[in-house]
Amino acid sequence: MKGKKSRIQIRANELIKPIDQQIMMCDSREETLLFACILLEKAKTIFEANLGKSGRREIFSMKMGDER
């Protein structure tokens, strides 16, 4: 059904709310970029803990769809 969100979409929206709030608390471009670096490092740690070093490397070496 179009317009109906899946449970995964609903949960993703719940999980992103605190991150969006933190972004809004950043006072400058530098703080926003610092926060992005922290998020990347945390993502790296999560991927490695769940997929192992080679799995993490595979994820981080993939080309992102929005690259040109």
MOPAC internal coordinates of N, CA, C and O (Angstrom, degrees):
PM7 1SCF
backbone

  N    0.0000 0     0.00 0     0.00 0    0    0    0
  C    1.4394 1     0.00 0     0.00 0    1    0    0
  C    1.5243 1   109.68 1     0.00 0    2    1    0
  O    1.2310 1   120.45 1   -51.01 1    3    2    1
  N    1.3116 1   116.74 1   128.99 1    3    2    1
  C    1.4599 1   120.65 1  -179.90 1    5    3    2
  C    1.5228 1   110.17 1   -72.43 1    6    5    3
  O    1.2310 1   121.21 1   -40.13 1    7    6    5
  N    1.3262 1   115.29 1   139.87 1    7    6    5
  C    1.4549 1   119.88 1   178.06 1    9    7    6
  C    1.5181 1   113.81 1    91.70 1   10    9    7
  O    1.2310 1   119.62 1   160.91 1   11   10    9
  N    1.3081 1   118.32 1   -19.09 1   11   10    9
  C    1.4577 1   121.36 1   179.20 1   13   11   10
  C    1.5255 1   108.76 1   -87.70 1   14   13   11
  O    1.2310 1   120.94 1   -52.62 1   15   14   13
  N    1.3206 1   115.80 1   127.38 1   15   14   13
  C    1.4627 1   120.57 1  -179.19 1   17   15   14
  C    1.5230 1   110.32 1   -84.53 1   18   17   15
  O    1.2310 1   121.21 1   -37.97 1   19   18   17
  N    1.3288 1   115.29 1   142.03 1   19   18   17
  C    1.4560 1   120.54 1   175.55 1   21   19   18
  C    1.5296 1   109.13 1   -75.76 1   22   21   19
  O    1.2310 1   121.24 1   -13.93 1   23   22   21
  N    1.3237 1   115.22 1   166.07 1   23   22   21
  C    1.4726 1   119.36 1   177.40 1   25   23   22
  C    1.5207 1   110.74 1   -62.10 1   26   25   23
  O    1.2310 1   120.15 1   146.63 1   27   26   25
  N    1.3278 1   117.31 1   -33.37 1   27   26   25
  C    1.4679 1   120.76 1   178.57 1   29   27   26
  C    1.5240 1   110.17 1   -66.29 1   30   29   27
  O    1.2310 1   120.00 1   136.55 1   31   30   29
  N    1.3279 1   117.60 1   -43.45 1   31   30   29
  C    1.4668 1   121.03 1   178.71 1   33   31   30
  C    1.5249 1   110.77 1   -63.34 1   34   33   31
  O    1.2310 1   120.52 1   138.10 1   35   34   33
  N    1.3213 1   116.60 1   -41.90 1   35   34   33
  C    1.4706 1   121.08 1   179.00 1   37   35   34
  C    1.5270 1   109.65 1   -62.73 1   38   37   35
  O    1.2310 1   120.56 1   134.17 1   39   38   37
  N    1.3220 1   116.53 1   -45.83 1   39   38   37
  C    1.4759 1   120.18 1  -179.49 1   41   39   38
  C    1.5264 1   111.09 1   -65.59 1   42   41   39
  O    1.2310 1   120.45 1   139.07 1   43   42   41
  N    1.3403 1   116.74 1   -40.93 1   43   42   41
  C    1.4648 1   120.02 1   178.12 1   45   43   42
  C    1.5245 1   110.43 1   -59.89 1   46   45   43
  O    1.2310 1   120.35 1   138.62 1   47   46   45
  N    1.3226 1   116.94 1   -41.38 1   47   46   45
  C    1.4668 1   120.50 1   178.01 1   49   47   46
  C    1.5264 1   111.66 1   -63.35 1   50   49   47
  O    1.2310 1   120.45 1   142.98 1   51   50   49
  N    1.3269 1   116.75 1   -37.02 1   51   50   49
  C    1.4671 1   120.36 1   177.23 1   53   51   50
  C    1.5220 1   111.05 1   -66.06 1   54   53   51
  O    1.2310 1   120.89 1   137.41 1   55   54   53
  N    1.3367 1   115.91 1   -42.59 1   55   54   53
  C    1.4646 1   120.21 1  -177.15 1   57   55   54
  C    1.5271 1   112.70 1   -70.21 1   58   57   55
  O    1.2310 1   119.97 1   150.29 1   59   58   57
  N    1.3247 1   117.67 1   -29.71 1   59   58   57
  C    1.4722 1   120.19 1  -176.48 1   61   59   58
  C    1.5366 1   112.14 1   -80.83 1   62   61   59
  O    1.2310 1   119.73 1   160.50 1   63   62   61
  N    1.3205 1   118.12 1   -19.50 1   63   62   61
  C    1.4756 1   120.48 1  -177.05 1   65   63   62
  C    1.5310 1   113.48 1   -54.86 1   66   65   63
  O    1.2310 1   119.00 1   130.07 1   67   66   65
  N    1.3399 1   119.51 1   -49.93 1   67   66   65
  C    1.4757 1   117.77 1   179.89 1   69   67   66
  C    1.5272 1   112.66 1   -64.23 1   70   69   67
  O    1.2310 1   120.28 1   148.01 1   71   70   69
  N    1.3257 1   117.06 1   -31.99 1   71   70   69
  C    1.4655 1   119.75 1   178.17 1   73   71   70
  C    1.5197 1   109.58 1   -67.60 1   74   73   71
  O    1.2310 1   120.37 1   136.09 1   75   74   73
  N    1.3286 1   116.89 1   -43.91 1   75   74   73
  C    1.4671 1   120.37 1   176.92 1   77   75   74
  C    1.5284 1   111.12 1   -60.12 1   78   77   75
  O    1.2310 1   120.43 1   140.99 1   79   78   77
  N    1.3358 1   116.77 1   -39.01 1   79   78   77
  C    1.4718 1   120.36 1   178.33 1   81   79   78
  C    1.5188 1   110.78 1   -63.81 1   82   81   79
  O    1.2310 1   120.30 1   138.93 1   83   82   81
  N    1.3256 1   117.03 1   -41.07 1   83   82   81
  C    1.4665 1   120.40 1   178.56 1   85   83   82
  C    1.5227 1   111.08 1   -64.68 1   86   85   83
  O    1.2310 1   120.31 1   139.64 1   87   86   85
  N    1.3167 1   117.01 1   -40.36 1   87   86   85
  C    1.4686 1   120.45 1   178.11 1   89   87   86
  C    1.5265 1   109.79 1   -60.27 1   90   89   87
  O    1.2310 1   120.45 1   137.27 1   91   90   89
  N    1.3214 1   116.74 1   -42.73 1   91   90   89
  C    1.4704 1   120.31 1   179.87 1   93   91   90
  C    1.5272 1   111.81 1   -65.27 1   94   93   91
  O    1.2310 1   120.08 1   156.51 1   95   94   93
  N    1.3287 1   117.46 1   -23.49 1   95   94   93
  C    1.4655 1   121.11 1   179.17 1   97   95   94
  C    1.5270 1   112.40 1   -79.70 1   98   97   95
  O    1.2310 1   120.02 1   166.39 1   99   98   97
  N    1.3143 1   117.57 1   -13.61 1   99   98   97
  C    1.4634 1   120.45 1   179.02 1  101   99   98
  C    1.5237 1   109.25 1   -68.34 1  102  101   99
  O    1.2310 1   120.83 1   -48.04 1  103  102  101
  N    1.3369 1   116.03 1   131.96 1  103  102  101
  C    1.4593 1   122.06 1  -174.66 1  105  103  102
  C    1.5195 1   114.12 1   -93.34 1  106  105  103
  O    1.2310 1   120.37 1   169.85 1  107  106  105
  N    1.3102 1   116.90 1   -10.15 1  107  106  105
  C    1.4605 1   118.62 1  -176.42 1  109  107  106
  C    1.5219 1   109.63 1  -152.56 1  110  109  107
  O    1.2310 1   122.19 1   -10.94 1  111  110  109
  N    1.3108 1   113.42 1   169.06 1  111  110  109
  C    1.4700 1   120.19 1   176.25 1  113  111  110
  C    1.5249 1   109.94 1   -60.06 1  114  113  111
  O    1.2310 1   120.79 1   140.04 1  115  114  113
  N    1.3176 1   116.10 1   -39.96 1  115  114  113
  C    1.4551 1   121.07 1  -178.85 1  117  115  114
  C    1.5289 1   111.58 1   -63.95 1  118  117  115
  O    1.2310 1   120.29 1   137.25 1  119  118  117
  N    1.3303 1   117.05 1   -42.75 1  119  118  117
  C    1.4610 1   120.22 1   177.84 1  121  119  118
  C    1.5222 1   110.89 1   -65.04 1  122  121  119
  O    1.2310 1   120.33 1   140.55 1  123  122  121
  N    1.3200 1   116.97 1   -39.45 1  123  122  121
  C    1.4628 1   121.06 1   178.43 1  125  123  122
  C    1.5216 1   110.42 1   -62.87 1  126  125  123
  O    1.2310 1   120.36 1   136.76 1  127  126  125
  N    1.3308 1   116.92 1   -43.24 1  127  126  125
  C    1.4642 1   120.47 1   178.04 1  129  127  126
  C    1.5256 1   111.38 1   -67.75 1  130  129  127
  O    1.2310 1   119.98 1   142.28 1  131  130  129
  N    1.3227 1   117.65 1   -37.72 1  131  130  129
  C    1.4602 1   121.31 1   175.96 1  133  131  130
  C    1.5242 1   110.02 1   -60.82 1  134  133  131
  O    1.2310 1   120.78 1   135.09 1  135  134  133
  N    1.3235 1   116.11 1   -44.91 1  135  134  133
  C    1.4617 1   120.75 1   178.79 1  137  135  134
  C    1.5285 1   110.63 1   -61.49 1  138  137  135
  O    1.2310 1   120.31 1   138.85 1  139  138  137
  N    1.3289 1   117.02 1   -41.15 1  139  138  137
  C    1.4657 1   121.03 1   177.83 1  141  139  138
  C    1.5290 1   110.42 1   -61.06 1  142  141  139
  O    1.2310 1   120.17 1   139.17 1  143  142  141
  N    1.3222 1   117.28 1   -40.83 1  143  142  141
  C    1.4708 1   120.99 1   178.02 1  145  143  142
  C    1.5213 1   110.87 1   -63.30 1  146  145  143
  O    1.2310 1   120.60 1   138.77 1  147  146  145
  N    1.3189 1   116.47 1   -41.23 1  147  146  145
  C    1.4623 1   120.99 1   178.84 1  149  147  146
  C    1.5255 1   109.91 1   -63.43 1  150  149  147
  O    1.2310 1   120.33 1   137.29 1  151  150  149
  N    1.3357 1   116.97 1   -42.71 1  151  150  149
  C    1.4616 1   121.04 1   178.58 1  153  151  150
  C    1.5261 1   111.35 1   -62.71 1  154  153  151
  O    1.2310 1   120.25 1   138.60 1  155  154  153
  N    1.3272 1   117.13 1   -41.40 1  155  154  153
  C    1.4612 1   120.43 1   178.33 1  157  155  154
  C    1.5252 1   111.17 1   -62.45 1  158  157  155
  O    1.2310 1   120.57 1   136.82 1  159  158  157
  N    1.3168 1   116.51 1   -43.18 1  159  158  157
  C    1.4643 1   120.56 1   179.33 1  161  159  158
  C    1.5292 1   110.56 1   -64.03 1  162  161  159
  O    1.2310 1   120.66 1   138.41 1  163  162  161
  N    1.3171 1   116.34 1   -41.59 1  163  162  161
  C    1.4711 1   120.38 1   178.33 1  165  163  162
  C    1.5232 1   110.34 1   -65.51 1  166  165  163
  O    1.2310 1   119.97 1   139.11 1  167  166  165
  N    1.3356 1   117.66 1   -40.89 1  167  166  165
  C    1.4655 1   121.15 1   177.83 1  169  167  166
  C    1.5217 1   110.13 1   -61.66 1  170  169  167
  O    1.2310 1   120.45 1   138.18 1  171  170  169
  N    1.3187 1   116.75 1   -41.82 1  171  170  169
  C    1.4642 1   121.66 1   178.24 1  173  171  170
  C    1.5281 1   110.21 1   -58.83 1  174  173  171
  O    1.2310 1   120.46 1   134.89 1  175  174  173
  N    1.3106 1   116.73 1   -45.11 1  175  174  173
  C    1.4608 1   122.26 1   179.77 1  177  175  174
  C    1.5295 1   111.07 1   -63.26 1  178  177  175
  O    1.2310 1   120.28 1   136.62 1  179  178  177
  N    1.3246 1   117.08 1   -43.38 1  179  178  177
  C    1.4678 1   121.59 1  -179.93 1  181  179  178
  C    1.5234 1   110.72 1   -64.22 1  182  181  179
  O    1.2310 1   120.59 1   133.09 1  183  182  181
  N    1.3450 1   116.47 1   -46.91 1  183  182  181
  C    1.4628 1   119.57 1   179.37 1  185  183  182
  C    1.5250 1   110.87 1   -61.07 1  186  185  183
  O    1.2310 1   120.32 1   135.61 1  187  186  185
  N    1.3151 1   117.00 1   -44.39 1  187  186  185
  C    1.4625 1   120.21 1  -178.15 1  189  187  186
  C    1.5268 1   111.48 1   -65.58 1  190  189  187
  O    1.2310 1   120.40 1   140.99 1  191  190  189
  N    1.3236 1   116.84 1   -39.01 1  191  190  189
  C    1.4644 1   120.42 1   179.62 1  193  191  190
  C    1.5278 1   111.62 1   -66.12 1  194  193  191
  O    1.2310 1   120.39 1   149.22 1  195  194  193
  N    1.3243 1   116.85 1   -30.78 1  195  194  193
  C    1.4576 1   120.45 1  -176.01 1  197  195  194
  C    1.5187 1   114.57 1  -100.68 1  198  197  195
  O    1.2310 1   119.88 1   153.83 1  199  198  197
  N    1.3204 1   117.84 1   -26.17 1  199  198  197
  C    1.4623 1   121.42 1  -176.19 1  201  199  198
  C    1.5197 1   113.47 1  -116.85 1  202  201  199
  O    1.2310 1   120.48 1   171.94 1  203  202  201
  N    1.3224 1   116.68 1    -8.06 1  203  202  201
  C    1.4596 1   120.50 1  -175.60 1  205  203  202
  C    1.5230 1   110.19 1    83.32 1  206  205  203
  O    1.2310 1   121.78 1    -9.98 1  207  206  205
  N    1.3223 1   114.19 1   170.02 1  207  206  205
  C    1.4648 1   120.00 1  -176.23 1  209  207  206
  C    1.5273 1   111.81 1   -61.70 1  210  209  207
  O    1.2310 1   120.34 1   135.98 1  211  210  209
  N    1.3474 1   116.95 1   -44.02 1  211  210  209
  C    1.4626 1   118.90 1  -178.42 1  213  211  210
  C    1.5312 1   111.55 1   -67.62 1  214  213  211
  O    1.2310 1   120.22 1   143.20 1  215  214  213
  N    1.3334 1   117.19 1   -36.80 1  215  214  213
  C    1.4691 1   120.48 1   176.77 1  217  215  214
  C    1.5157 1   111.53 1   -65.32 1  218  217  215
  O    1.2310 1   120.73 1   138.08 1  219  218  217
  N    1.3249 1   116.20 1   -41.92 1  219  218  217
  C    1.4681 1   120.66 1   177.13 1  221  219  218
  C    1.5182 1   110.61 1   -61.60 1  222  221  219
  O    1.2310 1   121.01 1   135.61 1  223  222  221
  N    1.3326 1   115.67 1   -44.39 1  223  222  221
  C    1.4667 1   119.41 1   179.48 1  225  223  222
  C    1.5213 1   110.79 1   -61.67 1  226  225  223
  O    1.2310 1   120.34 1   140.16 1  227  226  225
  N    1.3226 1   116.96 1   -39.84 1  227  226  225
  C    1.4588 1   120.58 1   179.39 1  229  227  226
  C    1.5319 1   111.09 1   -62.93 1  230  229  227
  O    1.2310 1   120.53 1   135.76 1  231  230  229
  N    1.3196 1   116.59 1   -44.24 1  231  230  229
  C    1.4722 1   120.83 1   178.97 1  233  231  230
  C    1.5246 1   110.31 1   -62.31 1  234  233  231
  O    1.2310 1   120.19 1   132.69 1  235  234  233
  N    1.3254 1   117.24 1   -47.31 1  235  234  233
  C    1.4573 1   120.40 1  -175.83 1  237  235  234
  C    1.5275 1   113.32 1   -74.98 1  238  237  235
  O    1.2310 1   120.05 1   164.88 1  239  238  237
  N    1.3187 1   117.51 1   -15.12 1  239  238  237
  C    1.4535 1   118.87 1   178.42 1  241  239  238
  C    1.5211 1   112.85 1   -93.20 1  242  241  239
  O    1.2310 1   120.30 1   172.16 1  243  242  241
  N    1.3406 1   117.03 1    -7.84 1  243  242  241
  C    1.4688 1   120.48 1   178.56 1  245  243  242
  C    1.5151 1   110.32 1   -67.97 1  246  245  243
  O    1.2310 1   121.28 1   -33.48 1  247  246  245
  N    1.3057 1   115.15 1   146.52 1  247  246  245
  C    1.4710 1   119.45 1   175.17 1  249  247  246
  C    1.5224 1   107.23 1   -79.77 1  250  249  247
  O    1.2310 1   121.08 1   -43.81 1  251  250  249
  N    1.3150 1   115.54 1   136.19 1  251  250  249
  C    1.4565 1   120.25 1   177.94 1  253  251  250
  C    1.5205 1   109.83 1   -79.99 1  254  253  251
  O    1.2310 1   120.08 1   -34.17 1  255  254  253
  N    1.3135 1   117.45 1   145.83 1  255  254  253
  C    1.4509 1   123.09 1  -176.23 1  257  255  254
  C    1.5170 1   114.70 1   -62.97 1  258  257  255
  O    1.2310 1   119.83 1   156.37 1  259  258  257
  N    1.3409 1   117.92 1   -23.63 1  259  258  257
  C    1.4616 1   119.36 1  -177.27 1  261  259  258
  C    1.5198 1   113.39 1   -94.29 1  262  261  259
  O    1.2310 1   119.94 1  -174.19 1  263  262  261
  N    1.3343 1   117.72 1     5.81 1  263  262  261
  C    1.4693 1   120.05 1   177.12 1  265  263  262
  C    1.5123 1   109.50 1   -74.17 1  266  265  263
  O    1.2310 1   120.90 1   -31.67 1  267  266  265
  N    1.3063 1   115.88 1   148.33 1  267  266  265
  C    1.4728 1   120.73 1   178.22 1  269  267  266
  C    1.4797 1   111.81 1  -120.64 1  270  269  267
  O    1.2310 1   120.10 1   180.00 1  271  270  269

